[in-house]
Amino acid sequence: SIQRIHYCKNAIVEDTTPPPPPPPPPTPPSQKNSSSEDDESVKEKPKVKGTRSYTGQIYYVRTGFNRWLAKLMIIRDVNAFMKYVEAEHSKDEKDEMIRFQFIDPVNGYIELDMNIPQERPVKGWTLVPHKRPLRLTKKDADLFGSQELPIPPSCLITVWGEIKDNAEKLLSYSVGLNGIDSDTKEICINRFLDTSSTTETTSHKTPQSIHIPVNTSGNNLTQVDPHQLVECIKLVF
């Protein structure tokens, strides 16, 4: 060991304390915290999504009194879609259009979630999906307009309202959208209950046979008592 000598006034003291160890060599930049940086890069890696935008459109096809078919179609080729709509849905009511991108650029899909919490009551209304899951694929959207798929892919939901006590006059049913990236997070199926017509309850009634009394006394002409005729008309209507 290195001996150090300290001179203290009248005495000489020999210091035998070992020197401190040398500092460790610096870590090369390429190896510095490599494992932690790899973990952070995995955590912060964004989801890969498609760059092409697609369009979704809902149409309501009336199928009866307070009955509709809600039809969501997704497309990529807008020109082919407009031709199809003019031919098949020119008289149907359309809802808001949504723009979106598939999260998965290869096997992308859009799925309707009808089990999300509802903000409004739905008493008196029934919604029935035509398939489960309510899913449309990117592949089918890309094929629309070709000979293989001449009609746009669609999801169908039957909607009907019943006229009864405490039934909601307005249906606003929220549907979630999964599998896509869009500013629109939910779509709403909005319908109004028509209570002004009694077609639903009276269209199947069998007309009653009404006997109108006729007075033939006094001459050969048929005479009808006007008071009795009014009563008979009331029974009919």
Sequence and secondary structure as in RCSB ss.txt:
>XXXX:A:sequence
SIQRIHYCKNAIVEDTTPPPPPPPPPTPPSQKNSSSEDDESVKEKPKVKGTRSYTGQIYYVRTGFNRWLAKLMII
RDVNAFMKYVEAEHSKDEKDEMIRFQFIDPVNGYIELDMNIPQERPVKGWTLVPHKRPLRLTKKDADLFGSQELP
IPPSCLITVWGEIKDNAEKLLSYSVGLNGIDSDTKEICINRFLDTSSTTETTSHKTPQSIHIPVNTSGNNLTQVD
PHQLVECIKLVF
>XXXX:A:secstr
   EEEEETTEEEEE             GGGTTHHHHHHHHHHT      SS EEEEEEEEEEETTEEEEEEEEE
S HHHHHHHHHHHSTTSEEEEEEEEEESSTTT EEEEETTS  SS  TTEEEEESSSSEEEEHHHHHHBTSSSB 
S  EEEEEEEE   TT  SEEEEEEEEESEE S  EEEEEEE   S  HHHHTT         EE  SSSS EE 
HHHHHHHHHHH 
